[in-house]
């Protein structure tokens, strides 16, 4: 995983959020909204190693986006 990742996860109270370098953005009503917002923020970072990672309830992580390409699933 890149050191410049945007982590999407369920928010502590309700909904979804993403975090990047200690900054939390959200809550969002759905996981899809949080992913879309994280991808937009990562795309604006201009970091060639930026990626969006989703963490599920079982703490499993999946990279869903990398700068310049979609992740293969």
N, C-alpha and C positions, 0 to 999 in steps of 0.2 A: 504494500500500500504506500502510496506517495505520502510525503510529509505535508503536502499541500492538499489535504482532502477536506471535503465538505461532508459531514456525517449527518445523515437523516435518521431520526429515531423517534419513537413515541415520546411525547412530552410527559413529564412527571405527573401532571394533573389530568390533562385531557388533550386530545388532538395529537398533532405531529409537529416537529420542529427540525431545524438543521443548525449545526454549529460549525464554526470555522475559527480556528486559532483562539478559542475561548469565548467568542461572541456567539450568542444564541439568537436565532431569528425564528419567530413563530409566536403563538401557535397557528397551525393550519388545520382546516377541517378534515383534510384527507392526506393520506400518504402521498398520493399523486401530486397534490398541490405543493407539498413540501419538496418533493423531488424536482418538480418543474422550477420552483424558485431557487433551489440549490444549484441546478444546472445553469440557470441564468446568471447567478452570482459567480459561479466557477468560470463560466465563459467570459465574464467581464474582468477576471483576474489577470488575464494575459500571461498566466504561468503555464508553460508547456507541459508541466507535470500535474496540473490540477485534475482532480477526479472527484466524483460523487459516489459515496458509499452509503448503502442502506443497512441499518442494523435491525434485525427482527427481534421478536419477543424472546427468542431462545439465544440471543446474543450472537447469532450467526451474521456475518457481514458479506455483502455482495456489492461489487463495484458495478454501477449501472451506467456510468458515463465517464469518459476520459476526454481531455482536451483534444479536439481534432477528430474524434471518432466515437461511435456508440460501442458500449461493451457488448461482447458476444455472450449470449446466455443460452 
